[in-house]
Amino acid sequence: MEPIKRITAVAVPILRSNVDTDAIIPSREIRAVGKTGLAPGLFAGWRYLDAGTRQPNPGFELNRPEYAGAQVLIAGDNFGCGSSREHAVWALREYGFRAILAPSFAPIFMRNCVHNGVVPAILEKTSVAVIAAAVQADPVRNPVTVDVEQGVAFAAAAEPHPFAMDSDTREMFLEGLDFLGLALKRRAAIAEFLSRDRTDRSWIYLL
């Protein structure tokens, strides 16, 4: 993964609660096992008046011109619930989203975000509402910054709001590591543990 320390970009509020992965990428839109070609199917049930002809729904946020080029998604509670399909994050990432702000995420979806370089930032509901209101007032003049290093998010020059992120996840984003890369950073500690454990519990080792 490429390191992500700070993102400043247009944000789009889709403030629905319990948005499941079938709403993010309907199963009918999944025609391949790869990570590409999924962006057109992102939020297809809401984004199009007719999924077959791809006629845009003018009332849906992603189709509004003021949110063009959005890289930050502002969401409601329990975002990414439902099935564990990783395609949901692949579609979001291919569309261009680099971070999602929400009061809570489904655990598997959140882990899939980390796997694929999309920052899942957990904020208080009031913080989400404040940032969303600023964006809705003027998306272009109020871009959202997600600062992974400092652990804060804010709209334009407004006050920063802290978000929750465990230390391992923050380290992975800042250094561009996947889970294997994070584990390999601990090689010395792992080797030390194995050496000690071979002495303490020699019976569990075949050699």
C-alpha positions as CSV (number, residue, x, y, z in Angstrom):
1,M,0.0,0.0,0.0
2,E,1.1,3.6,-0.5
3,P,1.4,5.6,2.8
4,I,-1.5,7.9,3.8
5,K,-0.7,10.6,6.2
6,R,-3.2,13.3,5.3
7,I,-6.0,13.6,2.8
8,T,-7.7,16.9,1.9
9,A,-10.4,16.6,-0.7
10,V,-14.1,17.2,-1.6
11,A,-16.3,15.2,0.7
12,V,-19.8,13.8,0.0
13,P,-22.3,13.1,2.9
14,I,-24.4,10.0,2.4
15,L,-25.9,10.1,5.9
16,R,-27.9,6.8,5.9
17,S,-27.5,4.4,8.8
18,N,-27.0,0.6,8.4
19,V,-25.8,0.9,4.8
20,D,-25.0,-2.7,3.9
21,T,-22.5,-4.1,1.4
22,D,-25.3,-5.0,-1.0
23,A,-26.3,-1.3,-1.2
24,I,-22.7,-0.3,-1.7
25,I,-22.2,-2.8,-4.5
26,P,-25.3,-4.9,-5.4
27,S,-24.6,-8.6,-6.2
28,R,-25.8,-8.2,-9.7
29,E,-23.0,-5.7,-10.3
30,I,-20.3,-8.2,-9.3
31,R,-19.3,-9.9,-12.5
32,A,-15.6,-10.6,-11.8
33,V,-13.4,-11.5,-8.9
34,G,-10.8,-8.8,-9.6
35,K,-10.6,-5.3,-8.0
36,T,-11.3,-3.4,-11.2
37,G,-14.5,-2.6,-13.1
38,L,-16.6,-2.2,-10.0
39,A,-16.8,1.6,-9.7
40,P,-19.8,1.9,-12.2
41,G,-21.8,-0.4,-9.9
42,L,-21.1,1.6,-6.7
43,F,-24.4,2.4,-5.0
44,A,-26.1,1.3,-8.2
45,G,-29.5,0.8,-6.6
46,W,-29.6,4.5,-5.5
47,R,-27.3,6.0,-8.2
48,Y,-29.4,5.1,-11.2
49,L,-33.1,5.4,-12.0
50,D,-32.6,2.3,-14.2
51,A,-29.7,0.0,-13.5
52,G,-29.9,-1.4,-16.9
53,T,-29.6,1.8,-18.9
54,R,-27.5,3.5,-16.2
55,Q,-29.8,6.5,-16.2
56,P,-28.5,8.7,-13.4
57,N,-30.7,9.5,-10.4
58,P,-30.3,13.3,-10.1
59,G,-31.3,13.2,-6.5
60,F,-28.5,10.9,-5.4
61,E,-25.5,12.6,-3.9
62,L,-22.8,11.1,-6.1
63,N,-24.6,12.5,-9.2
64,R,-24.7,16.1,-7.9
65,P,-22.0,18.2,-9.6
66,E,-20.9,19.9,-6.4
67,Y,-19.6,16.5,-5.1
68,A,-17.6,15.7,-8.3
69,G,-14.2,14.2,-7.5
70,A,-15.1,13.4,-3.9
71,Q,-12.5,11.4,-2.1
72,V,-14.0,11.5,1.4
73,L,-17.3,9.8,2.2
74,I,-19.3,10.9,5.3
75,A,-21.6,8.1,6.4
76,G,-24.0,7.1,9.1
77,D,-24.0,4.5,11.8
78,N,-22.9,0.9,11.1
79,F,-21.6,1.6,7.6
80,G,-20.7,-1.6,5.7
81,C,-22.9,-4.1,7.5
82,G,-24.3,-7.2,5.9
83,S,-22.2,-9.6,3.9
84,S,-18.4,-9.7,4.1
85,R,-17.9,-9.1,0.4
86,E,-14.6,-7.2,-0.1
87,H,-16.0,-6.0,-3.4
88,A,-17.7,-3.2,-1.5
89,V,-14.4,-1.6,-0.5
90,W,-12.9,-2.3,-4.0
91,A,-15.8,-0.4,-5.6
92,L,-15.3,2.6,-3.2
93,R,-11.6,2.6,-3.7
94,E,-11.8,2.4,-7.5
95,Y,-14.4,5.2,-7.6
96,G,-11.8,7.4,-5.8
97,F,-12.7,7.3,-2.1
98,R,-9.6,7.4,0.2
99,A,-11.4,7.9,3.6
100,I,-14.7,7.3,5.2
101,L,-16.0,9.1,8.3
102,A,-18.7,7.4,10.3
103,P,-19.8,7.0,13.9
104,S,-19.3,3.2,13.5
105,F,-18.4,0.5,10.9
106,A,-19.2,-3.1,10.6
107,P,-16.0,-4.9,11.8
108,I,-15.3,-7.0,8.7
109,F,-15.9,-4.0,6.4
110,M,-13.6,-1.9,8.5
111,R,-10.8,-4.5,8.2
112,N,-11.4,-4.7,4.5
113,C,-10.9,-0.9,4.3
114,V,-7.5,-1.2,6.0
115,H,-6.5,-4.0,3.6
116,N,-7.3,-1.8,0.6
117,G,-6.0,1.6,1.6
118,V,-9.2,3.3,2.6
119,V,-9.1,5.1,5.9
120,P,-12.0,4.2,8.2
121,A,-12.2,7.0,10.7
122,I,-14.6,6.6,13.7
123,L,-16.0,9.9,15.0
124,E,-18.6,10.9,17.5
125,K,-22.0,11.4,15.9
126,T,-22.0,15.1,16.8
127,S,-18.6,15.5,15.0
128,V,-19.9,13.7,11.9
129,A,-22.9,16.0,11.9
130,V,-20.8,19.2,12.2
131,I,-18.5,18.2,9.4
132,A,-21.4,17.0,7.2
133,A,-23.2,20.3,7.7
134,A,-20.2,22.4,6.7
135,V,-19.8,20.3,3.5
136,Q,-23.5,20.5,2.6
137,A,-23.3,24.3,3.0
138,D,-20.5,24.5,0.4
139,P,-18.7,21.3,-0.7
140,V,-16.1,23.2,-2.8
141,R,-15.1,25.8,-0.2
142,N,-15.3,23.3,2.7
143,P,-13.1,20.3,1.7
144,V,-12.5,17.8,4.4
145,T,-9.1,16.9,5.8
146,V,-8.4,13.5,7.3
147,D,-5.1,13.7,9.2
148,V,-4.1,10.1,10.0
149,E,-0.9,11.2,11.8
150,Q,-2.7,13.5,14.2
151,G,-5.9,11.4,14.4
152,V,-8.3,14.3,13.5
153,A,-10.7,15.3,10.8
154,F,-12.2,18.7,9.9
155,A,-13.9,20.7,7.2
156,A,-11.9,23.7,5.8
157,A,-10.5,25.8,8.6
158,A,-13.0,24.6,11.3
159,E,-12.0,23.0,14.5
160,P,-10.5,19.5,14.3
161,H,-12.5,16.5,15.5
162,P,-10.6,13.5,16.9
163,F,-11.3,10.0,15.5
164,A,-10.6,6.6,16.8
165,M,-8.0,4.4,15.2
166,D,-5.8,1.7,16.9
167,S,-2.1,2.1,16.9
168,D,-1.4,-0.8,14.5
169,T,-3.9,0.5,11.9
170,R,-2.4,4.0,12.1
171,E,1.1,2.6,11.7
172,M,0.0,0.6,8.6
173,F,-1.4,3.7,6.9
174,L,1.5,6.0,7.8
175,E,4.1,3.6,6.6
176,G,2.1,2.0,3.7
177,L,2.2,-1.5,5.2
178,D,-0.2,-4.4,4.8
179,F,-0.8,-6.9,7.6
180,L,2.2,-9.0,6.5
181,G,4.4,-6.0,6.4
182,L,3.3,-5.0,9.9
183,A,4.1,-8.5,11.2
184,L,7.5,-8.5,9.5
185,K,8.5,-5.4,11.3
186,R,8.3,-7.5,14.5
187,R,10.6,-10.2,13.2
188,A,13.1,-9.8,15.9
189,A,10.5,-10.0,18.6
190,I,8.9,-13.1,16.9
191,A,12.3,-14.8,16.7
192,E,13.0,-14.1,20.4
193,F,9.6,-15.5,21.4
194,L,10.1,-18.7,19.3
195,S,13.5,-19.2,20.8
196,R,12.2,-18.8,24.3
197,D,9.1,-20.9,23.6
198,R,11.2,-23.8,22.2
199,T,12.9,-24.0,25.6
200,D,9.7,-23.5,27.7
201,R,7.5,-25.8,25.6
202,S,9.8,-28.0,23.6
203,W,7.2,-30.8,23.4
204,I,5.1,-28.8,21.0
205,Y,7.8,-28.6,18.3
206,L,8.4,-31.4,15.8
207,L,12.1,-30.5,15.4
